[in-house]
């Protein structure tokens, strides 16, 4: 399982530095070598317009701004994404049904399980 994300280009949109560091560590444990980070909607949209991503992790609330514009840009490009939130806000589940939502703080197994599902792999299947 530690190579689940090898060869995957991951966009992480997160404005809290400590949370970002934790996410980057978990992604590294999953074999991810390419993580691009954005702290604002504007920054994320610029990155999406200039780079290719295999999947993305979006903080739902970026300094009081919902990350929905980023979600829409990713969906238009067919990039799978998940939302994460530290609040009890259920709007992502309503506005983007079927998209995974992780409640912060989330443990490594929860992130691993969601990413495995997003990549269409069985829990025991490793990335080749």
N, C-alpha and C positions, 0 to 999 in steps of 0.2 A: 504494500500500500504506500510505502514511502516514496514511490516514483509516480504516483497518480498524476501529478502535474508537470512531469518532465515534458519539455517541448511546448508547454502551454504559455501563452502571453496573457498575463492577468492584469487588469486594471483595477486598482483599489481606490475608491473615492471615499475619503475619510478625513475629517478635520481635527480629530483628537490625536495628538502625537503618541501618547502612551498606548492607545488602542491600536493605532497603526503599527507600532513596533511589535505588539503581540500578534497581529494578523500576519505581518511579514515573517515572523518566526514560525508560525504555524504553516504558512505556505512553503517556507524553506524545508520544513520537515516532510512535506508532501512532494518534495522534489522540484518545486518551482524555481526556475533560474531567472525568469523575466517578469519582474513586478514593476509596473508603472503606477505612480501615485499622483493623485490630484486632491486638493483640499477644498476646491470650490466647484460649483456647477460650471462656471465659465472655463476654468482650467480643464475640467474633464471633457467638455464639449470640444475644446481646441485639440486635445489629445485624440479624441475619437475621430476627428476630421483629418488627422495627419498620420495615424498609426492603425495597425490592425491588432485586434485583441481576440483571444479565444473565449474568454469569459471575464466577468466583472463582478465586483463586490461593491455595493453602494450603501453608504450610510444614508438612511432615510432623511435625516435632518442635518443639514450643513449650515451651522450658524443661523438657524431660523429659516432657511430656505430648503424646501423639499427638493429631492434629487430627481424628480419626475422628468425633467427635460433631458437628463442624462439617460434615464431608463428608456425614454422614447427614441433617442438617438441610437442606443444600443439595439433596441428591438427592430428598428428600421434596417439595421445591418445584419440582423440575425444572430447577434451575440447573446448567448445565455448570461443571465445576471441574477444575483440575489440581492435582497435588501437586508440590512442589519439596523437594529434600533435599540436604544437604551430606554425607550419610552414604551408605554402601553398602547401607542398609536397603532390602530388596526387599518389605517387608510390604505396602506400598500396592498394588503390582502383584498380589499374591496376594489381599488382602482387597477390593480394588476393581478387578477386572479390567476392562480397557478404558478406564480413566481414565489420562490422560497423566501421566507422571512426568518432571520435568526435574531433572537433576542439577546442583547448584550448584557452581561458578558457570557459568551458561549464557549463551551469547552472544545478542545481539539476534536474529539470523536464526533461532535455535532457538525462541525465544519466539514470534516472529512466525509461524513455521510451525505451531506447536502451536495458537496462538490462531486462525489461519486455518482449521485443521481443525476446531476446536471450534465455530466459528461456521458451519461448513458452506459455506465459500467456497472457490473455486478459488484457487490462489496468485496469479493475475493479476487477480482480481475485486476491485474497490474497493467500499467501502461507499457507498451512495447517500445 
